[in-house]
Amino acid sequence: MARERKPTDPQARAIFEIHRRFVELMEQRLMTVEDRTRQNYVAVMTTLTEKLSVPGKPLSEIVREMMAEAGPMLFQVMQG
């Protein structure tokens, strides 16, 4: 899906720029990340993307679901 143009709303523009920067940094770092970490990242990002693709689904609901599903994995990584 192509972007038409950057948003004009300051907060939306900030989010747009943060997302752009995030993708740029992850692409640079990708080959230095351990395989297991990459697998976890793919799992979390796949789930998040699927949830975001549901039209009208509130972000608050997505966050709650992601915390429940990804939380245990995050705690495991923090302890490891």
Steps between C-alpha positions, in 0.01 A plus 500: 500500500660826389493812709347801334682759711609582851220597736456868582386448860812546722437191713421282199811635327711410806364144494567478125862611552555266796370204298723591206804527730412174678492306172828656389675405825361146510615438144853611597504279810329192358806295407662547841202368697511143630278246325280435805447873550407536133249217531340667802496836323331351192239331718417819690499724193288253301241487776502878541461555126209257483326680785561843345349380172157449659300810400361695793677296766594745778871540572429456871360154428801414285738607777317288758509196273866551413599532865321175579652317204849651479549580868624154601753502214624845601543397863690190391738712290551742791593212733722324246 
